[in-house]
Structure formats: structure tokens, C-alpha cells
Amino acid sequence: MKLIQILKVAIIPVLTVFSFLSTSNTALADYLTSQGSGGEHRYELWSTDDNKDYYLKIWSNHQGSTESDSYSTIHFTSTREALSYFDSLEKR
């Protein structure tokens, strides 16, 4: 009986701390870093608030396109890498 009480006293604080840690990871916000357009596409570059992950959203600029709300999202580890990708996309 005493072992069960000790486990309850030890497990509950550990689970509580774990839940706080996992919640803080899921609470990261995304911020719009830059946006622009070129050629047939426009982009938005988003960053997490810890500046470790970057997401490039790319839309087509075609006139009369029925897919104006659809976009592609690509993950990058730096803004330079993301913008270089967009530049290479425009040169194709």
C-alpha cells in the first residue's frame, strides 16, 4: 500500500511537468517575416517565434486562375535558403 502512495506522489508531479513542457512546444506562434512577388508567383515567408523553422508559402500569379487561394508550403531552416528557392523557382 505504501508503494502505491509513493508512486502516486512521484508520478503526478512528473506527468504535470511533462504536460507543461509539451504544451510550451505546441504554443509556438508563427510570424510573417517577409512577402513579395516575382514573375508568375508570390510568396510569404513565415517564421516560428524561436527563429529555428521557416515556411515559404507560394501562390500562382496567373490571371484568371481558379486556384488563387491554393498555395504550396515548403519548410526551410533559414531565410536565405527559402528565398534562394523562390528565386530559383522564378528562373525556371
Secondary structure, 3 states (H helix, E strand, C coil): CHHHHHHHHHHHHHHHHHHHHHHHHHCCCEEEEEEEEECCEEEEEEEECCCCCEEEEEEECCCCCCCCCCEEEEEECCHHHHHHHHHHHHCC
